[in-house]
Amino acid sequence: MSRVEGFLRFLWDFVVGDDWRIAVGVVLALALTALIADTSVAAWWILPVAVAVLLGMSVWRVARSRV
Amino acid sequence: MSRSSSGRGRHTRPSSDSWGTGRSATDTDRATTGKRSSTLFTEYAPLENQRIESMSGAELGLAVSVFLACAVEAVEALTIVLAVGYTRSWRSTFIGVGAAVVVLAALTAALGPALTALPINVLRVFVGALLLIFGLQWLRKAILRASGLKAQHDEREAYQQELEAAGEAGAVKAGLDAYAFTIAFKGVLLEGLEVVFIVLTFGANQHDVGLAAAAAGVAVLLVVLAGIAVHAPLARVPENTMKFAVGVMLTSFGTFWGAEGAGADWPGGDAALLAIVPTLLLFAIGLVAMLRRLPGPAPESRAREAAIGV
């Protein structure tokens, strides 16, 4: 593995971690919050719901794979 | 905690001044314009006073989060340093530690001002996203460890592994021992990077990198002193519980700042953080309890005492 590849892999592990779905979900939830915030609808609840769903699904996937 | 914006003109945002954001609208003005007229200063003086009085919650959250995160990482770095120091060369180990500390300090000094120069809403979205991604990963691991689905981090075990690896790395060379230097440098740098990240994101968002750095410094100092006192890895530090707490704090602040930066207004303004933190904590504890009740073959680690005792 070259130094560049090694650095990119480190960066990925450092920022994204074990479950890339969490990072993607956070970005999507923030984008949705920004979209909804521009309307008259309240947007504060989107991130807490996203956190609950992303965290719950992530640990559930690990638990299911062990059963 | 929240306050009314009536009579303060269009620059004032009622939700952004105390618990979590650490900035008033006048700060926003400063951040975006880089200057502040004396008229504005006079007009907003009462608001500034209120902000200073109500900053204690934000400062406390900042300091506690950084302190806990830094203490955990310092304990892990100490284990590596002790292992290579005892088995290889203390001199080379300390040079490696020093070099890593210089790199970490340079990163903080370089990136801190760059982050604080960002417009406030861009900064909040950026910081919020990073804290959320980071915090959720910490919390995920902590939940899996507490529920027995992932082995608890054990400093004694890590120390033994480092000792064995150092012993197998060949004879210690005269002068600078490359193995001791490299392992100490990498260990401190990698553990320290997470701390730098937390110091910068929390500190920059509240315009108080100094406080965050001070909290990190105190944590490192305490861990080093404890390491000198016991001459062994700090295996009795409740690392997993501390990681659980850090995960909750990072995720909570990330949720709050991220939503604010994206344009959402929290009900109750900054006081919403007082609901987010305990709600997330209860949710995480609930996940641990649920995962522990799942049927199936019990993994080896499940027999261990879980970190948070639920």
Interface residues (C-beta under 8 A of the other chain):
Chain A: F14 V15 V16 G17 D18 D19 I22 A23 V26 V27 L30 A31 T33 A34 I36 A37 D38 A42 A43 W44 I46 L47 P48 V51 A52 L54 L55 G56 S58 V59 V62 A63 R66 V67
Chain B: V125 G128 A129 L130 L132 I133 F134 L136 Q137 L139 R140 K141 I143 L144 S147 L149 K150 L193 E194 T251 T255 G258 A259 A262 G263 A264 D265 W266 P267 A272 I276 T279 L280 F283 A284 L287 L291 L294 P295 G296 P297 P299
